[in-house]
Amino acid sequence: MKRNFRLFTAAAAAVLLLTALAGCSSTEDKAEAANSGGKAENTPKKTVTVNIGYQGVGLLNLQQKKGWLEDAFAKAGAKVQWQEFPSGPPHFEAIASDRLDFGLVGNGPVIAGQAGGVGFKEIAVLGDGKLGDTLLVHKDSGIAKVADLKGKKVAVAKGSSAYTFVYRAAVQAGLEPSEIDLIQLQPDEAQAAFQSKAVDAWAIWEPYVSLAEKQGAVVLANGKQLNLASPSFAVVRSKFAEEHPELVTLFLSEYKKALDWQKENTEEVITLYSELKKVEPDIIRNLLKKQNPILEPVSDIYLKAQQETADLLYDTGGIKKKIDVKEVVDNTFVNKLLEN
């Protein structure tokens, strides 16, 4: 198996192992029921803790800062616990071990998570990803097209949507994946490596793209230029959705409210994100234009793109299991919300 995709497979295998470990544990409520002779129904109902993962810059930052989700879930008898992640793949490791209930992630982590047997559902599309993942190079690199990456070092977070983007871009350019030397680094590590020119290129998303451009980096290719969209999704842990469907609907409802509020209060949001992430307002303004956040069902258009990507990864050994991407989709909650 080629070196590049052995690492992608390892990411999928890791979440599979964590799923097995999670399956060996029992929930707190079951333990209490056993200790009380199976009479858990006679004990006071405990507050549900909702674990929500976030990364980068986006609507979850706004909701966290404003306290809207905490207030909404408190009224429903639940409390929110936030968890920050550097990229998408760690979300699925946390879901597999029952440490995370909701997350917003890209297409690559979703495919790896499904191939690894993680119990989750895609419950909405949050962005088309046409301007999400981007390949950056140094302005004096001499790299003018994707094919020029042959033999070059490209920094990327393993299993992320950017990882999948590099692969798809390479194949489109007529390269064998093994012809690119993928250096597996999380965003902060990759940023340092790129700045020091320890790597030739960097596959990454916002706000890192705009920050790097500000420092002289050049966009080699993005999803819009190559017609390779990398959509983002809202995901939920399957068991959580089964046990608390009303909270899944509430999560999407609050996300929709925040999305509408952001559109009507753009300048306030720019200031908030700028102060939170300690970056210039112009970078945030540019980021929001690229993100173009939405809230839609996972339609056939997105499913077709996801299936094509999953099939390509399977055919080249990127994932060990052939998957049907429709199996992890549940549009019930978003359809219910948008119908009202």
Secondary structure by P-SEA (a helix, b strand, c coil): ccccaaaaaaaaaaaaaaaaaaaacccaaaaaaaaaccccccccccbbbbbbbbccccaaaaaaaaaaaaaaaaaacbbbbbbbbcccaaaaaaaaaccccbbbbcaaaaaaaaaacccccccccccccccccccccccccccccccccccbbbbbccccaaaaaaaaaaaaacccccccbbbbbcaaaaaaaaaaccccbbbbccaaaaaaaaaccccccccccccccbbbbbbccaaaaaacaaaaaaaaaaaaaaaaaaaacaaaaaaaaaaaacccaaaaaaaaaaacbbbbcccaaaaaaaaaaaaaaaaaccccccccccccccaaaaaaaaac
